[in-house]
Amino acid sequence: DENEDQVAKKSAAKNEFQRLENIARANKINGK
């Protein structure tokens, strides 16, 4: 189902964005 594929892609993109945000926050805390 193409609609399901779109949902999966959006979810993956959201997770990736969250991961990068967490890394950025950790780097800020570590003073990098």
Backbone as JSON, one array per atom type, in Angstrom:
{
  "sequence": "DENEDQVAKKSAAKNEFQRLENIARANKINGK",
  "N": [[0.85, -1.2, 0.0], [0.68, 2.1, -0.98], [0.11, 4.34, 0.55], [0.67, 3.49, 3.11], [3.37, 3.2, 2.84], [4.15, 5.85, 2.57], [3.54, 6.83, 5.09], [5.33, 5.35, 6.6], [7.73, 6.39, 5.64], [7.54, 9.06, 6.45], [7.52, 8.7, 9.2], [10.05, 7.6, 9.6], [11.65, 9.74, 8.79], [10.98, 11.59, 10.73], [11.93, 10.31, 13.01], [14.65, 10.3, 12.43], [15.2, 13.04, 12.37], [14.7, 13.63, 15.05], [16.73, 12.15, 16.22], [19.03, 13.47, 15.27], [18.63, 15.93, 16.46], [18.85, 15.25, 19.14], [21.54, 14.51, 19.22], [22.73, 16.97, 18.61], [21.98, 18.42, 20.86], [23.29, 16.98, 22.86], [25.93, 17.41, 22.09], [26.1, 20.14, 22.54], [25.84, 20.25, 25.3], [28.14, 18.91, 25.98], [29.93, 20.74, 25.16], [31.02, 20.77, 22.62]],
  "CA": [[0.0, 0.0, 0.0], [1.52, 3.29, -1.11], [-0.17, 5.23, 1.67], [1.41, 2.96, 4.25], [4.77, 3.5, 2.55], [4.34, 7.27, 2.86], [3.52, 6.96, 6.55], [6.6, 4.8, 7.09], [8.8, 7.34, 5.29], [7.4, 10.23, 7.33], [7.92, 8.27, 10.54], [11.5, 7.45, 9.58], [12.22, 11.08, 8.72], [10.75, 12.19, 12.04], [12.86, 9.67, 13.93], [16.0, 10.76, 12.07], [15.27, 14.43, 12.83], [14.78, 13.57, 16.51], [18.07, 11.64, 16.54], [19.99, 14.55, 15.03], [18.38, 16.95, 17.48], [19.42, 14.74, 20.39], [23.0, 14.6, 19.08], [23.07, 18.38, 18.7], [21.81, 18.8, 22.26], [24.38, 16.34, 23.61], [27.16, 18.12, 21.74], [26.04, 21.44, 23.2], [26.1, 19.99, 26.72], [29.55, 18.52, 26.09], [30.74, 21.88, 24.75], [31.73, 20.48, 21.36]],
  "C": [[0.88, 1.25, 0.0], [1.33, 4.25, 0.05], [0.62, 4.8, 2.9], [2.9, 3.27, 4.09], [5.08, 4.96, 2.89], [4.41, 7.5, 4.37], [4.84, 6.47, 7.13], [7.75, 5.76, 6.82], [8.75, 8.56, 6.2], [7.87, 9.89, 8.74], [9.43, 8.16, 10.63], [12.18, 8.81, 9.57], [12.1, 11.78, 10.07], [11.73, 11.63, 13.06], [14.28, 10.16, 13.69], [16.2, 12.19, 12.56], [15.46, 14.47, 14.35], [16.17, 13.14, 16.95], [19.12, 12.74, 16.37], [19.85, 15.65, 16.07], [18.99, 16.54, 18.81], [20.93, 14.83, 20.36], [23.45, 16.05, 19.24], [23.0, 18.86, 20.15], [22.94, 18.24, 23.11], [25.7, 17.05, 23.34], [27.23, 19.48, 22.43], [26.39, 21.29, 24.67], [27.58, 19.66, 26.92], [30.49, 19.64, 25.66], [31.53, 21.63, 23.49], [31.31, 21.47, 20.29]]
}
